[in-house]
């Protein structure tokens, strides 16, 4: 019980922070999100512009993160946060598109 009281706000803080960053500057994320947004628009038929969709993702991160931190609707907010991770991960961490092998950082072999 004590662990949940500590862990939920810590986990939620990441989402709240990222949601605020997206709300302040959504244009910085649009270029990276463009391939995913195009696929989502094709599948769902959405007609919203890319900036609005990025803002909506940030708003969900912020709102669900705040609810999760406050232990209000914890299951629903956790599902919403997990749902925001899918497009965020697909847009921001496209390791499968990397052409060159990643460079090692630090260590004796780098």
Buried (B, 14 or more C-beta within 10 A) or exposed (E): EEEEEEEBBEBBEEBBEBBBBBBEEBEEBBEBBEEBBEEBBEEEEEEEEBBEBBBBBBBBBBBBBBBBBEEEEBEEBBEBBEBBEEBBEBBEEEEEEEEEEEEEEEEEEE
